Every structure is written in C-alpha cells, then in structure tokens.
Amino acid sequence: ELKMSLERCQIILNQATDIIFEWDIKSDTLTCSPNWIKKFGYQAIRDHISEEVLRRGNLHNDDKKIFVQMQKEVLLGSPYGENEIRIATKDGRFIWCRVRYTLQTDQDKRPARAIGLIADIDKEKREKERLLELAEQDSLTGLYNRGAVQTLIQRYVVKALPSDRCALMILDVDNFKKVNDIYGHLSGDAMLRDIADMLRRLFPENAVLARVGGDEFAVLLYHVRTLGEVEEKADGILKNFRSILRQQKDIISCSIGISIAPENGDNFASIYKNADAALYQAKRQGKNRYALYAESLEDVILDQIDEIKNLKAEDRATKDAMRSLNRNSRASFQKLGIVKYNAFKGMGGNLSTAIALLDYTNSGFILNCVHSREGCYIY
C-alpha cells in the first residue's frame, strides 16, 4: 500500500507542470521535483542555497534582491510568501516564474522548512508587458505617447534631488500641414517616422523620447549639468532636421521650446507649460530655432492691475474693460506662461494704452513692448 501511494505521488509529480521544492533551512539544502530539469535543462543547486544561488548566474541580476528579501521573510517566520523572479535556462534565456512557499516550523515554533511551487508565467508576463508597451507607445513612431511621457516626467521630478536637473524640449514641425497638402498624408507619416528615428540616433541614452501630438515631439534630458549642453542638443536637432526630406527644405523646419527643472517647474504640468510657452516664442521669432523659457511678464503686469484700478474711469467702456481685465488676466497669464520680453516700466502713460496691452495679451498674444508717454508700441 505504501509503495502504491509513493508511485501515485511520483506520477502526479511527473505530470505536473509546476516545480515542487523544499528548502531545509537548518541544512540550507534544496530539493526540487524532476520538472526542474525539464524546464531549465540543468540540475538545480542543492547545497548552500543561500550563497550559491546568488553566486551563480541562475537568477536575473535585477531579481537577486527579491530572492534575498524572500529568504529573510522565511527566516523571520513569515507563514506564506509569493514573488515573481526570472530564472535562467540552460541556453541563457530567462523565464519569468512565480515562486510560492508555505513555512513549516519545528516543535519549538522555529522556521524549519519552506515548501512551495515554482510556476512558469513567462508567456503571461511577456504578454502583459507587450500590452503595457502598446498602451504607452505611439503607434506610428514607436516612441512614448503623451500619457506615458507625462507619467515618466512626473515620476522623475518627484524623485530627483534638487541638484539633479533635467530639461524638457518640445519640438514642433513648422508648416507641417503643407507637407500633407502638397505630398499627401502618407508622406507626412513617413516624415514623422524619420523624425523619430533621428531623435533615437541623437539621444541613445539618458533621455525619454515621445510624440505628444500630431506633429509635436518631446525630449526629456536627464542629468543636465549646464544650459550649454542643452542648447548644443537643440542645435543638433535643428541641424539634423534639415537633412530630413531635403526636397521639402523650402517649407519644412523645426521650432523647439525648452524648460529646465527644477528652475522652471517641479511637476509635469508646470514644466510642460513653460516649454510650450518657449516653443510659442521660438515660432514668434521666425521659426526654425529654439527658445529657452525665461521669467514671465505675468508678475510684472499683475502688479500694475492695482494701479489701473486706482485710476479714475469715467466712461462705461473703460470700466467694462477693467472688470474684464481683472477677471481674466491671471488665468490667461497662467495658461500662456509668457516668456522672453522687453518689459515696459511704470504706468506713466495713458490708461487706454495699458488696457490695450493687457487686452491683447488676454486674447492670446505674447507681446514685446516698450511703454512711453506717447503710447505703447507693439512689435
């Protein structure tokens, strides 16, 4: 009867796809079912498990800490545990496995054995990774999409030390609509893929690359030491961009807006908004160039609102303009993030000039201006 019972157990072990293991804690030995050899192609380590598993290359380097932590939990008396680790096969591949154990204690309630299962979850794990990659990936270029880069930037700036600067560059293809209109959408798509390939060549490491809009790309540079190296990278993009689809050089160029963290923001929203504002400035200055985010006009102009409110306004139109100004200006400036400017000083001129300047700004224009007693000259 005992012999038949043992044979039944052996049949079950042979037919099972999971690997059964037993770790004897006192002797530090490991016993595995025959499925180990079937799965991995070599004999499992038996003696001095605590040392040998880490010394040999059976575990993926990134998972060794998980193994050590699991051992500690067993020795501390954790009754049950589960982790996912990668175990090497004979041909050098790594298979994702789920390791589950249950603790057995001796008569003194001290940890004696850990008995469990090793299950192959490689297909399941890689399918999840593939789906996650697709969710984060722009289908046309293979770069990250906007949602993914937003998460990566936010995660980076939250964890980064104050001295660990990064730069966000937003690239926009100038006159991209003309490409689609003249050459067709297939040519436009091909150009976007060429731009993505160019960015990969220019930024093989220490950068996150994304397509964040139809013809808009983003580059997050890690470990920035000086503004000079950021400007050098921006120059490199502009030069390499000119080599893309040379036959279209008369209509195609690239504009870049740059913001630096933590100086220009400590979260994704502020960093992106300021880079976008710098991009707007680059386009205003003639396109085919880059612009660095600079201190905005917001504080300068908002300081003047109180002075405007204190001036006498006799006619209804002026009162309405001031009410509109007070209601809309702060939200508009926060949205625009106004950049590089020649600031006017003082409010010595006439009231209508000041309101005109602010009204134009609220309408979405970023203005370089000089104020004088004769008026405000916009250019």
Contacts in CASP RR format, 6 or more apart in sequence:
PFRMAT RR
TARGET T0000
AUTHOR 0000-0000-0000
METHOD contacts of the structure
MODEL  1
ELKMSLERCQIILNQATDIIFEWDIKSDTLTCSPNWIKKFGYQAIRDHIS
EEVLRRGNLHNDDKKIFVQMQKEVLLGSPYGENEIRIATKDGRFIWCRVR
YTLQTDQDKRPARAIGLIADIDKEKREKERLLELAEQDSLTGLYNRGAVQ
TLIQRYVVKALPSDRCALMILDVDNFKKVNDIYGHLSGDAMLRDIADMLR
RLFPENAVLARVGGDEFAVLLYHVRTLGEVEEKADGILKNFRSILRQQKD
IISCSIGISIAPENGDNFASIYKNADAALYQAKRQGKNRYALYAESLEDV
ILDQIDEIKNLKAEDRATKDAMRSLNRNSRASFQKLGIVKYNAFKGMGGN
LSTAIALLDYTNSGFILNCVHSREGCYIY
13 20 0 8 1.000
13 33 0 8 1.000
13 34 0 8 1.000
13 35 0 8 1.000
14 34 0 8 1.000
14 35 0 8 1.000
16 33 0 8 1.000
16 35 0 8 1.000
17 35 0 8 1.000
17 119 0 8 1.000
17 120 0 8 1.000
18 35 0 8 1.000
18 117 0 8 1.000
18 118 0 8 1.000
18 119 0 8 1.000
18 120 0 8 1.000
19 32 0 8 1.000
19 33 0 8 1.000
19 35 0 8 1.000
19 36 0 8 1.000
19 39 0 8 1.000
19 117 0 8 1.000
19 118 0 8 1.000
19 119 0 8 1.000
20 32 0 8 1.000
20 33 0 8 1.000
20 35 0 8 1.000
20 115 0 8 1.000
20 116 0 8 1.000
20 117 0 8 1.000
21 30 0 8 1.000
21 31 0 8 1.000
21 32 0 8 1.000
21 33 0 8 1.000
21 36 0 8 1.000
21 44 0 8 1.000
21 115 0 8 1.000
21 116 0 8 1.000
21 117 0 8 1.000
21 118 0 8 1.000
22 30 0 8 1.000
22 31 0 8 1.000
22 113 0 8 1.000
22 114 0 8 1.000
22 115 0 8 1.000
22 116 0 8 1.000
23 29 0 8 1.000
23 30 0 8 1.000
23 49 0 8 1.000
23 74 0 8 1.000
23 101 0 8 1.000
23 113 0 8 1.000
23 114 0 8 1.000
23 115 0 8 1.000
24 30 0 8 1.000
24 31 0 8 1.000
24 112 0 8 1.000
24 113 0 8 1.000
25 74 0 8 1.000
25 75 0 8 1.000
25 111 0 8 1.000
25 112 0 8 1.000
25 113 0 8 1.000
25 114 0 8 1.000
26 112 0 8 1.000
28 47 0 8 1.000
28 48 0 8 1.000
28 49 0 8 1.000
28 50 0 8 1.000
29 46 0 8 1.000
29 47 0 8 1.000
29 49 0 8 1.000
30 44 0 8 1.000
30 45 0 8 1.000
30 46 0 8 1.000
30 49 0 8 1.000
31 46 0 8 1.000
32 44 0 8 1.000
32 118 0 8 1.000
36 43 0 8 1.000
36 44 0 8 1.000
36 118 0 8 1.000
37 43 0 8 1.000
37 44 0 8 1.000
39 89 0 8 1.000
39 95 0 8 1.000
39 120 0 8 1.000
40 87 0 8 1.000
40 88 0 8 1.000
40 89 0 8 1.000
40 90 0 8 1.000
40 95 0 8 1.000
41 89 0 8 1.000
41 90 0 8 1.000
42 90 0 8 1.000
45 52 0 8 1.000
45 53 0 8 1.000
45 56 0 8 1.000
45 58 0 8 1.000
50 71 0 8 1.000
53 59 0 8 1.000
53 67 0 8 1.000
54 64 0 8 1.000
54 67 0 8 1.000
54 68 0 8 1.000
57 88 0 8 1.000
58 87 0 8 1.000
58 88 0 8 1.000
59 67 0 8 1.000
59 85 0 8 1.000
59 86 0 8 1.000
59 87 0 8 1.000
59 88 0 8 1.000
60 85 0 8 1.000
60 86 0 8 1.000
60 87 0 8 1.000
60 88 0 8 1.000
60 94 0 8 1.000
62 86 0 8 1.000
63 85 0 8 1.000
63 86 0 8 1.000
66 83 0 8 1.000
66 84 0 8 1.000
66 85 0 8 1.000
67 83 0 8 1.000
67 85 0 8 1.000
70 81 0 8 1.000
70 83 0 8 1.000
70 99 0 8 1.000
70 101 0 8 1.000
73 81 0 8 1.000
74 101 0 8 1.000
74 103 0 8 1.000
74 111 0 8 1.000
74 114 0 8 1.000
75 111 0 8 1.000
76 111 0 8 1.000
77 103 0 8 1.000
77 105 0 8 1.000
77 111 0 8 1.000
78 103 0 8 1.000
79 102 0 8 1.000
79 103 0 8 1.000
80 100 0 8 1.000
80 101 0 8 1.000
80 102 0 8 1.000
80 103 0 8 1.000
81 100 0 8 1.000
81 101 0 8 1.000
81 102 0 8 1.000
82 98 0 8 1.000
82 99 0 8 1.000
82 100 0 8 1.000
82 101 0 8 1.000
83 98 0 8 1.000
83 99 0 8 1.000
84 96 0 8 1.000
84 97 0 8 1.000
84 98 0 8 1.000
84 99 0 8 1.000
84 121 0 8 1.000
84 125 0 8 1.000
85 96 0 8 1.000
85 97 0 8 1.000
85 99 0 8 1.000
86 94 0 8 1.000
86 95 0 8 1.000
86 96 0 8 1.000
86 97 0 8 1.000
87 94 0 8 1.000
87 95 0 8 1.000
87 97 0 8 1.000
87 118 0 8 1.000
88 94 0 8 1.000
88 95 0 8 1.000
89 95 0 8 1.000
95 120 0 8 1.000
95 122 0 8 1.000
96 120 0 8 1.000
96 121 0 8 1.000
96 122 0 8 1.000
96 124 0 8 1.000
96 125 0 8 1.000
96 126 0 8 1.000
97 118 0 8 1.000
97 119 0 8 1.000
97 120 0 8 1.000
97 121 0 8 1.000
97 122 0 8 1.000
98 118 0 8 1.000
98 119 0 8 1.000
98 121 0 8 1.000
99 116 0 8 1.000
99 117 0 8 1.000
99 118 0 8 1.000
100 116 0 8 1.000
100 117 0 8 1.000
100 119 0 8 1.000
101 114 0 8 1.000
101 115 0 8 1.000
101 116 0 8 1.000
102 114 0 8 1.000
102 115 0 8 1.000
102 116 0 8 1.000
103 111 0 8 1.000
103 113 0 8 1.000
103 114 0 8 1.000
104 111 0 8 1.000
104 112 0 8 1.000
104 113 0 8 1.000
104 114 0 8 1.000
104 115 0 8 1.000
105 111 0 8 1.000
105 112 0 8 1.000
106 112 0 8 1.000
135 148 0 8 1.000
136 144 0 8 1.000
136 145 0 8 1.000
136 147 0 8 1.000
136 148 0 8 1.000
137 143 0 8 1.000
137 144 0 8 1.000
137 145 0 8 1.000
137 148 0 8 1.000
138 144 0 8 1.000
138 145 0 8 1.000
138 210 0 8 1.000
138 211 0 8 1.000
140 189 0 8 1.000
140 192 0 8 1.000
140 193 0 8 1.000
140 211 0 8 1.000
141 192 0 8 1.000
141 193 0 8 1.000
141 195 0 8 1.000
141 196 0 8 1.000
141 211 0 8 1.000
142 196 0 8 1.000
142 211 0 8 1.000
143 196 0 8 1.000
143 199 0 8 1.000
143 209 0 8 1.000
143 210 0 8 1.000
143 211 0 8 1.000
143 217 0 8 1.000
144 152 0 8 1.000
144 208 0 8 1.000
144 209 0 8 1.000
144 210 0 8 1.000
144 211 0 8 1.000
145 210 0 8 1.000
145 211 0 8 1.000
145 212 0 8 1.000
146 210 0 8 1.000
146 211 0 8 1.000
146 212 0 8 1.000
146 213 0 8 1.000
146 218 0 8 1.000
148 210 0 8 1.000
149 208 0 8 1.000
149 210 0 8 1.000
149 212 0 8 1.000
149 218 0 8 1.000
149 220 0 8 1.000
150 268 0 8 1.000
150 272 0 8 1.000
152 208 0 8 1.000
152 220 0 8 1.000
153 168 0 8 1.000
153 208 0 8 1.000
153 220 0 8 1.000
153 268 0 8 1.000
153 271 0 8 1.000
153 272 0 8 1.000
154 267 0 8 1.000
154 268 0 8 1.000
156 166 0 8 1.000
156 220 0 8 1.000
156 222 0 8 1.000
157 166 0 8 1.000
157 261 0 8 1.000
157 262 0 8 1.000
157 265 0 8 1.000
157 266 0 8 1.000
157 267 0 8 1.000
157 268 0 8 1.000
157 271 0 8 1.000
158 267 0 8 1.000
160 166 0 8 1.000
160 261 0 8 1.000
160 262 0 8 1.000
162 262 0 8 1.000
164 223 0 8 1.000
165 223 0 8 1.000
165 224 0 8 1.000
165 225 0 8 1.000
165 260 0 8 1.000
165 261 0 8 1.000
165 262 0 8 1.000
165 263 0 8 1.000
166 220 0 8 1.000
166 221 0 8 1.000
166 222 0 8 1.000
166 223 0 8 1.000
166 224 0 8 1.000
166 260 0 8 1.000
166 261 0 8 1.000
167 220 0 8 1.000
167 221 0 8 1.000
167 224 0 8 1.000
167 230 0 8 1.000
167 258 0 8 1.000
167 259 0 8 1.000
167 260 0 8 1.000
167 261 0 8 1.000
168 218 0 8 1.000
168 219 0 8 1.000
168 220 0 8 1.000
168 221 0 8 1.000
168 258 0 8 1.000
168 259 0 8 1.000
168 260 0 8 1.000
168 261 0 8 1.000
168 271 0 8 1.000
168 272 0 8 1.000
168 275 0 8 1.000
169 218 0 8 1.000
169 219 0 8 1.000
169 220 0 8 1.000
169 221 0 8 1.000
169 230 0 8 1.000
169 233 0 8 1.000
169 234 0 8 1.000
169 237 0 8 1.000
169 256 0 8 1.000
169 257 0 8 1.000
169 258 0 8 1.000
169 275 0 8 1.000
169 290 0 8 1.000
170 212 0 8 1.000
170 216 0 8 1.000
170 217 0 8 1.000
170 218 0 8 1.000
170 256 0 8 1.000
170 257 0 8 1.000
170 258 0 8 1.000
170 272 0 8 1.000
170 275 0 8 1.000
170 276 0 8 1.000
170 278 0 8 1.000
170 279 0 8 1.000
171 195 0 8 1.000
171 216 0 8 1.000
171 217 0 8 1.000
171 218 0 8 1.000
171 219 0 8 1.000
171 237 0 8 1.000
171 254 0 8 1.000
171 255 0 8 1.000
171 256 0 8 1.000
171 257 0 8 1.000
172 215 0 8 1.000
172 216 0 8 1.000
172 217 0 8 1.000
172 254 0 8 1.000
172 255 0 8 1.000
172 256 0 8 1.000
172 279 0 8 1.000
172 283 0 8 1.000
173 179 0 8 1.000
173 191 0 8 1.000
173 192 0 8 1.000
173 195 0 8 1.000
173 215 0 8 1.000
173 216 0 8 1.000
173 252 0 8 1.000
173 253 0 8 1.000
173 254 0 8 1.000
174 252 0 8 1.000
174 253 0 8 1.000
174 254 0 8 1.000
174 255 0 8 1.000
174 283 0 8 1.000
174 287 0 8 1.000
174 288 0 8 1.000
175 251 0 8 1.000
175 252 0 8 1.000
175 253 0 8 1.000
176 188 0 8 1.000
176 191 0 8 1.000
176 214 0 8 1.000
176 215 0 8 1.000
176 252 0 8 1.000
178 251 0 8 1.000
178 252 0 8 1.000
179 187 0 8 1.000
179 188 0 8 1.000
179 191 0 8 1.000
179 245 0 8 1.000
179 248 0 8 1.000
179 251 0 8 1.000
179 252 0 8 1.000
180 187 0 8 1.000
180 188 0 8 1.000
182 251 0 8 1.000
183 248 0 8 1.000
187 245 0 8 1.000
191 244 0 8 1.000
191 245 0 8 1.000
191 248 0 8 1.000
191 252 0 8 1.000
192 211 0 8 1.000
192 214 0 8 1.000
192 215 0 8 1.000
194 244 0 8 1.000
194 245 0 8 1.000
195 217 0 8 1.000
195 241 0 8 1.000
195 244 0 8 1.000
196 209 0 8 1.000
196 211 0 8 1.000
196 217 0 8 1.000
198 237 0 8 1.000
198 240 0 8 1.000
198 241 0 8 1.000
198 243 0 8 1.000
198 244 0 8 1.000
199 209 0 8 1.000
199 217 0 8 1.000
199 219 0 8 1.000
199 237 0 8 1.000
200 209 0 8 1.000
201 240 0 8 1.000
202 233 0 8 1.000
202 236 0 8 1.000
202 237 0 8 1.000
202 240 0 8 1.000
203 209 0 8 1.000
203 219 0 8 1.000
203 221 0 8 1.000
203 233 0 8 1.000
206 221 0 8 1.000
206 222 0 8 1.000
206 223 0 8 1.000
207 219 0 8 1.000
207 220 0 8 1.000
207 221 0 8 1.000
207 222 0 8 1.000
208 218 0 8 1.000
208 219 0 8 1.000
208 220 0 8 1.000
208 222 0 8 1.000
209 217 0 8 1.000
209 218 0 8 1.000
209 219 0 8 1.000
210 217 0 8 1.000
210 218 0 8 1.000
210 219 0 8 1.000
210 220 0 8 1.000
211 217 0 8 1.000
211 218 0 8 1.000
212 218 0 8 1.000
218 272 0 8 1.000
218 275 0 8 1.000
219 233 0 8 1.000
219 237 0 8 1.000
221 230 0 8 1.000
221 233 0 8 1.000
224 230 0 8 1.000
224 260 0 8 1.000
227 260 0 8 1.000
227 292 0 8 1.000
230 258 0 8 1.000
230 260 0 8 1.000
230 292 0 8 1.000
231 290 0 8 1.000
231 292 0 8 1.000
234 256 0 8 1.000
234 258 0 8 1.000
234 290 0 8 1.000
235 290 0 8 1.000
237 254 0 8 1.000
237 256 0 8 1.000
237 290 0 8 1.000
238 254 0 8 1.000
238 256 0 8 1.000
238 288 0 8 1.000
238 289 0 8 1.000
238 290 0 8 1.000
241 253 0 8 1.000
241 254 0 8 1.000
242 249 0 8 1.000
242 253 0 8 1.000
244 252 0 8 1.000
245 252 0 8 1.000
253 287 0 8 1.000
253 288 0 8 1.000
254 288 0 8 1.000
255 279 0 8 1.000
255 282 0 8 1.000
255 283 0 8 1.000
255 287 0 8 1.000
255 288 0 8 1.000
255 289 0 8 1.000
255 290 0 8 1.000
255 291 0 8 1.000
256 279 0 8 1.000
256 282 0 8 1.000
256 289 0 8 1.000
256 290 0 8 1.000
256 291 0 8 1.000
257 275 0 8 1.000
257 276 0 8 1.000
257 278 0 8 1.000
257 279 0 8 1.000
257 281 0 8 1.000
257 282 0 8 1.000
257 290 0 8 1.000
257 291 0 8 1.000
257 292 0 8 1.000
257 293 0 8 1.000
258 275 0 8 1.000
258 278 0 8 1.000
258 290 0 8 1.000
258 291 0 8 1.000
258 292 0 8 1.000
258 293 0 8 1.000
259 265 0 8 1.000
259 271 0 8 1.000
259 272 0 8 1.000
259 274 0 8 1.000
259 275 0 8 1.000
259 278 0 8 1.000
259 292 0 8 1.000
259 293 0 8 1.000
260 292 0 8 1.000
260 293 0 8 1.000
261 271 0 8 1.000
264 270 0 8 1.000
264 271 0 8 1.000
264 274 0 8 1.000
264 275 0 8 1.000
264 293 0 8 1.000
265 271 0 8 1.000
265 274 0 8 1.000
273 335 0 8 1.000
273 337 0 8 1.000
274 293 0 8 1.000
274 337 0 8 1.000
274 339 0 8 1.000
275 293 0 8 1.000
277 293 0 8 1.000
277 296 0 8 1.000
277 336 0 8 1.000
277 337 0 8 1.000
277 338 0 8 1.000
277 339 0 8 1.000
277 366 0 8 1.000
278 290 0 8 1.000
278 291 0 8 1.000
278 292 0 8 1.000
278 293 0 8 1.000
278 294 0 8 1.000
278 339 0 8 1.000
279 291 0 8 1.000
280 336 0 8 1.000
280 339 0 8 1.000
280 366 0 8 1.000
281 291 0 8 1.000
281 339 0 8 1.000
281 340 0 8 1.000
281 366 0 8 1.000
282 289 0 8 1.000
282 290 0 8 1.000
282 291 0 8 1.000
284 366 0 8 1.000
285 291 0 8 1.000
291 339 0 8 1.000
291 340 0 8 1.000
293 339 0 8 1.000
294 339 0 8 1.000
294 340 0 8 1.000
294 341 0 8 1.000
296 333 0 8 1.000
296 337 0 8 1.000
296 338 0 8 1.000
296 339 0 8 1.000
296 341 0 8 1.000
297 333 0 8 1.000
297 338 0 8 1.000
297 341 0 8 1.000
297 343 0 8 1.000
297 361 0 8 1.000
298 330 0 8 1.000
298 333 0 8 1.000
298 334 0 8 1.000
298 337 0 8 1.000
298 338 0 8 1.000
300 343 0 8 1.000
301 329 0 8 1.000
301 333 0 8 1.000
301 357 0 8 1.000
301 358 0 8 1.000
301 361 0 8 1.000
302 329 0 8 1.000
302 330 0 8 1.000
302 333 0 8 1.000
304 346 0 8 1.000
304 347 0 8 1.000
304 354 0 8 1.000
305 325 0 8 1.000
305 326 0 8 1.000
305 329 0 8 1.000
307 347 0 8 1.000
308 322 0 8 1.000
308 325 0 8 1.000
308 347 0 8 1.000
308 351 0 8 1.000
308 354 0 8 1.000
308 355 0 8 1.000
309 322 0 8 1.000
309 326 0 8 1.000
311 351 0 8 1.000
313 319 0 8 1.000
313 322 0 8 1.000
313 351 0 8 1.000
318 351 0 8 1.000
318 352 0 8 1.000
318 355 0 8 1.000
321 355 0 8 1.000
321 359 0 8 1.000
322 355 0 8 1.000
324 359 0 8 1.000
324 362 0 8 1.000
325 355 0 8 1.000
325 358 0 8 1.000
325 359 0 8 1.000
325 362 0 8 1.000
328 362 0 8 1.000
329 358 0 8 1.000
329 361 0 8 1.000
329 362 0 8 1.000
332 361 0 8 1.000
332 362 0 8 1.000
332 364 0 8 1.000
333 361 0 8 1.000
336 361 0 8 1.000
336 364 0 8 1.000
336 366 0 8 1.000
338 361 0 8 1.000
338 366 0 8 1.000
339 366 0 8 1.000
341 366 0 8 1.000
341 367 0 8 1.000
341 368 0 8 1.000
341 369 0 8 1.000
342 368 0 8 1.000
342 369 0 8 1.000
342 370 0 8 1.000
344 357 0 8 1.000
344 369 0 8 1.000
344 370 0 8 1.000
344 371 0 8 1.000
344 376 0 8 1.000
345 371 0 8 1.000
346 371 0 8 1.000
347 354 0 8 1.000
347 371 0 8 1.000
348 371 0 8 1.000
348 373 0 8 1.000
349 371 0 8 1.000
349 372 0 8 1.000
349 373 0 8 1.000
349 375 0 8 1.000
350 375 0 8 1.000
353 371 0 8 1.000
353 375 0 8 1.000
353 376 0 8 1.000
354 371 0 8 1.000
354 376 0 8 1.000
356 376 0 8 1.000
357 367 0 8 1.000
357 369 0 8 1.000
357 371 0 8 1.000
357 376 0 8 1.000
357 378 0 8 1.000
360 367 0 8 1.000
360 378 0 8 1.000
361 367 0 8 1.000
367 378 0 8 1.000
368 378 0 8 1.000
368 379 0 8 1.000
369 376 0 8 1.000
369 377 0 8 1.000
369 378 0 8 1.000
369 379 0 8 1.000
370 376 0 8 1.000
370 377 0 8 1.000
END
